[in-house]
Amino acid sequence: MHSDVVASRSAEHRDSRESRNGGGAQLDAVSLAIIEQLQEDGRRPYAAIGKAVGLSEAAVRQRVQKLLDQGVMQIVAVTDPLTVGFRRQAMVGVNVVGDVESVADALTAMSECEYVVMTAGSFDLMVEIVCEDDDHLLEVINGRIRALPGVRSTESFVYLKLKKQTYMWGTR
């Protein structure tokens, strides 16, 4: 099985990945296969991963730690916010006057902001917010985000129902 996993990672895919990742961490076929194993099941034992990719349990453990240390991946429990007390989620588009990076940094520091991305298009930033309820959402948007220096306007997209959220995009 190891040869099948590793052989499926052609040099063409590695070359295209390296050009897209902006010179970040260089990942070989085995590291990519380990990542895919963990995307399928983040609790999969290192011994099982090792068997799938052709490494010892200890070698997998070392590779996983290196991927974590490099910031290539995280291993986290993904919850349904509704089941853990967060009744309101929203995506907020933010338009900025001046330095977008400083506003993005300030948003990143807010615990309610789970996702902050700089964009091209109608908004300078898109921010996913997870809150306890509507009052909490209002306080975050009106009291904190709109109060940031440089924020010109916001537009909120309140989630009514989450239909799909996965982390299974694999690797390239």
Sequence and secondary structure as in RCSB ss.txt:
>XXXX:A:sequence
MHSDVVASRSAEHRDSRESRNGGGAQLDAVSLAIIEQLQEDGRRPYAAIGKAVGLSEAAVRQRVQKLLDQGVMQI
VAVTDPLTVGFRRQAMVGVNVVGDVESVADALTAMSECEYVVMTAGSFDLMVEIVCEDDDHLLEVINGRIRALPG
VRSTESFVYLKLKKQTYMWGTR
>XXXX:A:secstr
 HHHHHHTS HHHHHHHHHHTTT     HHHHHHHHHHHH TT  HHHHHHHHT  HHHHHHHHHHHHHTTS   
     GGGGT  EEEEEEEEESS HHHHHHHHHTSTTEEEEEE SSS SEEEEEEESSHHHHHIIIIIIITTSTT
EEEEEEEE S            
